[in-house]
Amino acid sequence: MIEYNRYSWWVTVFSVRGTALPRALGRVALFTLYTATIQFMVEVGTYLEWFTIHHSLTLDPVAHAVLGSLLGFLIVFRMNGSNSRYWEGRSHWGALINCSRNIVRVGCKYTKAGPELAGLVTGYVITLRQSLRGSRDLDDAAAYLPESVVREAKRFGNPPTAVAAAISEWIVREHRAGSFDGVMASYLESLLSSMVDAQGGCEKIQKTPLPFVYAAMIKQLILAYLLTLPLVMAERCGWWSPLLMAVVSLGLFGMEEASVETEDPFGKDENCLDLETFTLTIARDTGQLATQQSS
């Protein structure tokens, strides 16, 4: 996730890193060249009186505007859907941060095994981060988890689930040892359940992409719109057509690429959620709570 100064207008305008320009530039250049070729053919054909522009090549701008309106509606739908997924993912990780602080805070106050709980919670969010990115690598989490939990997590199809089970076992063990009563055990389990619910919400986003029919339809309409746009602009805009095509195609391809990138907020692209910072925040806060308890 890119940190930027939202009040610095000019710096944001001329930024390239983190924008859709690098991904869309090749297509923008291709359609600009295509428009220039169409305009050249129109100019040469008209000069040699092979045809008249009005009767031979131009399209009705009203009909083309209708297609553009439909395309705009679909792109807005696409962007809203991707943005909703992005903010839903951020909300789930916000819930994970809050619940992690609470479960460790309470666990440290009522037991002497707070550092163990802090390690389990940190290991849980790290394994969840890896899982959301399609990785089963437990090396980072192993620094916080007992060896027995790491072995168990390697056997599970979903490693975070194994760590959540270990946290639940910690609650049961401390309750049986008399560290806290049944009411407190139920409260700790409710916090753990909220963390598992947030995990399920993140996995829902990761495993449910936008239906292919929508993604394909938007791409097909963008292609049809841009292929016919030079025939609308040729007579009215002349040699300004390639420049206008560059601007229009950059807008369409850019918005579509932005939607594709934010559709999966847990990836490693520059505009995805900064899961490393989130997990480091949890590791820092839970570790400090455990240190405070032990001192």
HELIX and SHEET records of a PDB file:
HELIX    1   1 TRP A    9  VAL A   13  1                                   5    
HELIX    2   2 LEU A   21  TYR A   47  1                                  27    
HELIX    3   3 ILE A   53  SER A   56  1                                   4    
HELIX    4   4 PRO A   61  TYR A  110  1                                  50    
HELIX    5   5 GLY A  114  LEU A  132  1                                  19    
HELIX    6   6 ASP A  139  ALA A  142  1                                   4    
HELIX    7   7 GLU A  147  ARG A  155  1                                   9    
HELIX    8   8 PRO A  159  ARG A  176  1                                  18    
HELIX    9   9 GLY A  182  LYS A  207  1                                  26    
HELIX   10  10 PHE A  212  CYS A  237  1                                  26    
HELIX   11  11 GLY A  238  TRP A  240  5                                   3    
HELIX   12  12 SER A  241  GLU A  263  1                                  23    
HELIX   13  13 LEU A  275  SER A  294  1                                  20    
END                                                                             
